[in-house]
């Protein structure tokens, strides 16, 4: 992709955002804190989750990609061996490994600012391997370019998933209740 989607400011989730999340993932959100990034179509594409779910279970994936179109495109990258190639490069390229370790530290700092999860890793395989491109892309969308080098690379390989319009349709009654709010 030539131009990735712009960074967006985190916002409190609305009823329409929660309805979109349910449509995107087929389930209600767990541990939802904020809409961390919005797709250019206006729907959430990354949510920020609490480090612990409501029942106290640790949940170290702070940034969770919700857009099914983006997730599908990332799944294709994973199936084509991109993670294996990136992990191999980490072992060979000290500069890349240092930048990826810094991304790991950024991810942990963002999570720890919410609640510290002592002894839990960051996510996506950071800092030593690439285990989940979905997490790395979500981190890149939230943090912006230059923070997570492998997330930025994966993002650049993706098509513009928003070009066809919203990935899901929010039920009208939810959208209408949002409009009626003061």
KAVENLIN-V307360 format. One record per backbone hydrogen bond with DSSP energy under -0.5 kcal/mol. NH is the residue of the N-H (numbers start at 1). CO is the residue of the C=O. If there is no record, write none. Layout:
nh->(NH:NH)
co->(CO:CO)
//
This chain:
nh->(4:11:18:19:20:21:22:23:24:25:26:33:34:35:36:36:37:39:42:45:46:47:48:49:49:50:53:56:59:62:64:64:65:66:67:71:72:73:74:75:76:77:78:79:80:81:82:85:86:87:88:89:90:91:92:92:93:94:97:98:99:100:101:102:103:104:105:106:107:108:109:110:111:112:113:114:114:115:118:120:126:128:129:131:131:132:136:137:138:139:140:141:142:143:144:147:149:152:153:154:155:156:157:157:158:158:161:163:165:170:174:175:176:177:178:179:180:181:181)
co->(2:35:14:15:16:17:18:19:20:21:22:48:48:11:34:46:46:43:39:37:37:64:34:47:62:31:57:53:51:60:47:62:63:45:45:67:68:69:70:71:72:73:74:75:76:78:77:81:82:83:84:85:86:87:88:89:89:92:93:94:95:96:97:98:99:100:101:102:103:104:105:106:107:108:109:110:111:111:116:117:123:125:125:124:129:124:132:133:134:135:136:137:138:139:140:144:147:148:149:150:151:152:153:154:154:155:159:160:162:168:171:171:172:173:174:175:176:177:178)
//
